[in-house]
């Protein structure tokens, strides 16, 4: 291949830069000081996301050009670029790059191509963020190599090429790993608990570290020394907890999230093929996320959407929701089957109104005790980390004025915060923060799901439908008959006003977040009033019908 103007400039004007693993090349907000080409090693590009988290947006491999977009636009880096491994680069100072662009049109063209190529990768052209994954056992009860071999077979079943390396590859020359990486989509490195030397070798070679433990495994003593600096810094760390085959609900998982800066925690049952298939989809970039919006009684439509997804054979690997959407997403994350989900939602919200404990409105119209009792009845003391599928829900933080993302802690308390519509339910106070309904800032949390995985996210939005009409503001029946008939248990018309006011941001959220990895589903729920808690069957049917109508778009996601 003939050399380009950029190649020629690198030959003449560039100097060598050695970047130890874990060292940042550029921090978010910094101007570009040079144009770089990666010669050896691996660079991770990470952006800040909702709350205080981070999301891996790209992994740069040898040949990648860094800094072209920033120099062309004279804008600072929007992400932090860090060496995942010991890396070597060629660098041309930014002022020399500016001079070359003025002097040489071909060089300017190459710069523009590099910048556009990087933009394409950022918008999803290269979804394989992590190609070398290190699985390290932290207990003796997990047969790590056997588990990784089974995972590799499951990943091959979804259409990717996978190689597995164990302790036999210790002290192998770097060319072995490079050759395997060139021939495969993914390389899985497997280290048993006592293979500490090989675990340390893995830590220097991988893009993501996965620690695998058992249900009752003691926590590691001290820091996880085989996790490279970049892995620790950017939370490129997962936990996989292997539960006994007959486990109904995991327990005590929260302690793991306090032991290391993990970004994700996955639960699987020993020998369970469906759980392993879910893990394979996640690590092959083929996972499916589901985001469910709030919208009062209209959110019953999410039950119908879940039924249709099951019928269409579309798996659900990650879940997030807001307000009533959070409750239904939590039920799915608990592992409830469709019959149990239907039964529990009917018991909690349909058979009697959850908002009938009217109070003197000092903080809210209701005391919130009925909602508290129902959440405790159906979710008990379950911690979010003990759910079978990764789950998050959103509330609005009135203390900071932004979203509050619940990924840890007591599930029912997180749901209570996400449901706390201002003026209707009293707010929740958590760690010094005053929390109310998440619909005010993030009614359709597609971004919260997308931050967790590289696959496709389905967003089901029940708040886009036509909102309030003038007749919705009238008491029905009017006057005293509204009280004597029991219609007051649904709440006065102001409840509908507040629900609709809170869910308005959802109308524009989907358009702002739309990309090729989002499938949008909008059920036709205009015939369901926002506070008509008895309209369960009608809303469920609307959600089912809308999802089945999207069958062609959902077909590529079938397991």
C-alpha angles and dihedrals in degrees: 000000000000117000120257131222088260091052091051092049091050090051093052108030107025129101128201119259123193113203117189117220112275094026117123117237092192134000124219109267095028121119118242110266095182147002111251137197116195110230101173136001131028135285126202122209114206132181132196114253140187111326114350098324134113133221127207105233101174145357114215119214130193111302095035117134116219127195101023095114093047094050093046094049096035087228127133123250112281092200138040116251115204135174109250090189135012101296141188125208142177113232134195114190114248095241090055090049090053090053092048091051090054093046102040123042091191091057090050089052091051090050091052091049091051091050093048091047090055091049090053091053091049092055095053108280089124109037095165096099097161119032101164113055124186117209113192124180116224095190138043094235095074119078093215100186093048092049093048092048090052090048090051091053090050091050091050087053089063092053109267131119113241135183126192126213126189137174090300086077094058112131090009116152116264089247090071093060092043091052093049091048091051092051099043140047091225138017117203116202115199125199126178120221095263096043092091096153092053090044088056089050090051090051090060095049108040137092095209133017121218117193113202122202142160129251094264100029113142113241117261115269110246127338122342095253097186092062107100119235094254091049090054095041097052098033092242087160132111134187122217114193116197110211126196112271094251096049112134097185127006118234140197094021094132092078091067092059088054092051100059139009095261120167096200140023124198129194121208133171120235108266094357109146095197092053091049091048089054091052090048092053090050096051093040091054091246099110125130124223127195125207119189124196131218122246112142115250090351087074088076082084088077089070089058091047090053091050091051093047090053091049091049091051094243111149124218114219104161129030138194134163146170127225110324089001088060092055093053093043089051091053090055091046089052088062096249112161118229094266092052092045090052092047096047096046090050091050094046101042114006106048091056134001116267090210101057098103093093114193139185098279102241093130101357144350092256135040091231092225094122091053091046091051094049094048090050091048095053104031102027115183096329115151118220089237090059095060119113092233129038108265138182135174133193133231130171117252107218089185095062099019095236142088122297112209115206111208098142139034136047109348098213092051091052090050091048090055092048090050097047100112107192111254094015105058126025114254123255120240112214125173092335094314125116107221131194138164112327092218089084092071109010114017094160107038100197090137091055089057095042091056089064103052147019099231133083124302123209114210117199110193122187095170098072093075120098110292131207125352124199092256090058088069094063126095110247113229095019130236121352091348087072088065100038094047093056092240087127089077090077089057130249122291090269088075090063090047091053095045092050093046091052096048098049093096088064091069092071099028096081094050091050093051099039117131138139092280096058125084112196122210121183114184117210099243099150090120091059117083116225092243100032096119091176094061092087100126094045093051093044090053091050091053092046093049095048092049094048089050087058091054094115092054091045096047095091089058097060114126 
